[in-house]
C-alpha cells in the first residue's frame, strides 16, 4: 500500500505534463502465447507515419478487461482534468490523472524488466496494477487519506487480495459503462 501512496501527487499537473499524458492514448493489441500487446498512439504526430502508432509493452492476456478499465479511466481523467471551472474539482481530477499516469509508468518499467529478463509470460503479475485495481474495487477512491481511513475502518478486508478474484464484481459493474 505504501508503494502506491508515494505516487500520489502533492500538487496539480503542469500544463506540459497534462499535454504529455493526453498525447499518448493506449489501447490493447493482439494476443499470442497468453500475452497481449499494449499499443500506444501519439496523437500529435502525423497518423500516416508508422512511428505514430507503436507497440508499447506486453502483459498477460488475463489483464485484458482490467486494462480496458484503466485506459478508459485514463482517457476520462484526461478529459475531466482539462475542464475549466471548479478549481477543487479540477485539482482532484488532475491529481488522480497524475497518480494513474505514475502507476502506469511504474508498471511499464516492471513489465519491460520482465521482458528483458525473459520472465514475461502468461502467469506474470504486475504488483502495481494489482494494487491499483484492488483499491479501485474495494475503496473506489485512490486519495491516500481516503484509502488510509478505509483500511483503518475495515481491518477485516485484505486490501492486497487477488485482483482476479475480487475483480469479477468490479468488472461486472464497470464494464457495462464502457
N, C-alpha and C positions, 0 to 999 in steps of 0.2 A: 504494500500500500504506500509506503513512504517513497518508493520509486516514482509513482505517478504524482504524488503530492509535490515533488520537486519540479515537475513540469508546468505547474500552474503559473501563468504569467503574473508578475507583480503590477504590470501596467498594461494599458491598451496597446494595440499594434500601431506601428508607424504606418503611414500611407504606403511606403515602399514594401514593407513586409506583407501588408494586406494584398498589394498588387502581385507579389511573388506567389502567394498562396493561391490566389484566383487564376493565375496564369497557367497553372498545370492541373487540369482535372484528371482524375484517374478512372479507369474502368477495367473490367475483367475481360481477359482474352481467353484463348482456347486452353484446354487442359490436355495433358498426356502424362501417363505413368503416375497418376494421382496428384499431380501438381498443376496448378493453374497459373497462367501468365497474368501479371498485373501490368497494365499498359498505361501510358500517360500521353497527353496531347498538349503541346504548347500552343495555346490559343492565340498568342501574339505573333506566331510565325506564319508564313505563307503555308496554307494547308497542302499545297501541291508538293512542298519539299518533303522528302522522305524522313528527315530528322524531326519533323513537326509531330509525328506520331511514332512512339517507340515503346519497346519492351522495357519496363522499369524494374521488375523483380519477379520472383516466383514464390508461391506458397502453396500449402496443401489445399486440395480441392474441397476438403471438409470445411474450410473457412468461407466458401463462396457466398452463401447467403449473408453471413456476418459482414463480409467486406462490402457487399451491396449496401447494407445498412450504414456502414461507416462512410462510404463515399457519398451516399445521399446526404448524410448529416454534414459532411464537409461542404458540399455544394450549398445546402440550406444555410449553414452558418456564414459562408462566404457572402451570400446574398444579403442576409439579415445584418451582418456587420457593416455593410455598406449603406444601409438605410439611414438617412439623416433624420433626426427628430429627438426623441427622448434620450438624453445623454446617459442615464443609468442603464437603459435597455441596450444602447449601443455598446457601452462598456462591457456588459455581461456577454453579449454576442461576440465581441472581439476577443475577450479572454477565453471563451470557450473555443473559438476558432484557433487561437494561438496554441491552446492546450492540445487540441486534436492534431494540429499540424506537428507539434513536438512528439506526440505519441507515434504518429506515422513515421517521422524522421528516425526515431529510435528503432522502430520496427524494421525499417528499410536497412539500417545498419546491421541489426541482428540477422535478418534474412540474407543479406549479402555475405556476412561472415559464414553463415551455414552453407551457402552455395560455394564459396571459395574453399571451404574445408571439406566439401563433399558430404555434408551432413543434411542437406536439404532433401527431404523425402516426404512421402505421404503422411508419415507419423510425426513430423516435426511440429513443434508447438511454439507459438510466439507469446512469450510471457507478458509482454507489454499489451498486446492486443487482447489476450485472455483477461488481463486485469481490467482494461478499459471496458470490455464487454460485461464483465461480472458486475462492475459498479453501475453500468448503464442498466442492466437488468434488475439489480436489487435496489439501487438508490434512485436512479433516474436523473441524477444531477452530479456533476463532477467537481463542483466547487469544494475545496478542501474542508472548510468549516462544516458544510452540509454532510460530507462523507464521514468526517470525524464524529459528528453528532449521531449519525445513523449507526455507526459502529458502537458508540457508547450506549445507545438506547437498545440496540438489537444484538447483544452479545451472543445470542443463540444462533445467529446467522453466520455461516462461514463465507466471508466476503471473497475468499480465494477459491471457491468451489469450481468444479469442472464446467466450463462455459458451454460445452456441448450438451451437458445435461440441463443446466438452468436456462440455456438459450432457447430451448424449444418454446417456452412461453413468450420470451422476448420476440422471437421471430414471428410467431403466430400473430402477435399484437401489432408489430411494426411493419412487417412485410405487406400487410393489407393496405398500408399507406403508400407504398411505392408504386 
